[in-house]
Amino acid sequence: MMTKQAMNFTDYYSETLRRMREDGLLLVSADRAGKPNVMTIGWGAIGIMWGRPVFTVMVRPSRFTYKLLEEVPAFTVNVPPPELAETVQHCGTVSGATHDKFREMNLDAIKSREVAPPIIGQCLIHYECRIVHRCDMRPDLLIPEIHDECYPGGNFHRYYFGELVASYADEDVRTRLVGSAG
Ligand SMILES: Cc1cc2nc3c(=O)[nH]c(=O)nc-3n(C[C@H](O)[C@H](O)[C@H](O)COP(=O)(O)O)c2cc1C
């Protein structure tokens, strides 16, 4: 495996957002016993809150990931290379409640530096986060346009604010992302 170099959390900001809009990113959580689960995310934000670097993700209550984040308040976000597109699609389609996606997709769960949930060895950029705040959407405060477009069946997201406690990437990220669409 390529050595993973520590980076500033904004070093691959545009690459990360671009991959989030293309295939999606991989969010890893874990239960108390340490068993990991992975789900695809298409929405999220990297920024500064409370004077700290934060990765905010949005998880619907129906996800198995939601149960795990309530159990262990930490997660990692992993940026997949384009070759992993099918894996990303699978992780965004089946649930960890009934599937061991790490095993099915041959993903390497590598010990994180600072948090309990692992990172994914095959991914290129990694963000380790500890949850410092969470809150639920207020449907009554949402504009009707987004309400109707994104929530026809309810299942409103919970926001998880993950303070970035470690960020690192493969040395050859830029070459590996060259040629991907977007
Ligand atoms: C491209 C893509 C982006 C997604 N983004 C999100 C997201 O940001 N939040 C969310 O709750 N679900 C999102 N999903 C759906 C979950 O990944 C999907 O329901 C997954 O099976 C949940 O896995 P889990 O039950 O193991 O947690 C997305 C799915 C895809 C394919």
The ligand as an ORCA input file, in Angstrom:
! r2SCAN-3c Opt
* xyz 0 1
  C     -24.124      8.402     -4.665
  C     -24.846      8.153     -3.365
  C     -24.844      9.130     -2.389
  C     -25.511      8.932     -1.172
  N     -25.487      9.902     -0.205
  C     -26.095      9.701      0.986
  C     -26.010     10.695      2.035
  O     -25.315     11.723      1.921
  N     -26.723     10.457      3.172
  C     -27.475      9.327      3.363
  O     -28.094      9.168      4.428
  N     -27.536      8.365      2.395
  C     -26.863      8.520      1.237
  N     -26.899      7.543      0.254
  C     -27.640      6.295      0.515
  C     -26.851      5.305      1.398
  O     -25.501      5.207      0.973
  C     -27.499      3.903      1.318
  O     -28.819      3.984      1.817
  C     -26.698      2.832      2.040
  O     -27.190      1.577      1.635
  C     -26.785      2.956      3.556
  O     -25.978      1.955      4.117
  P     -26.097      1.486      5.636
  O     -27.534      1.037      5.871
  O     -25.125      0.341      5.735
  O     -25.731      2.626      6.515
  C     -26.229      7.723     -0.950
  C     -26.225      6.734     -1.949
  C     -25.553      6.933     -3.135
  C     -25.550      5.842     -4.182
*
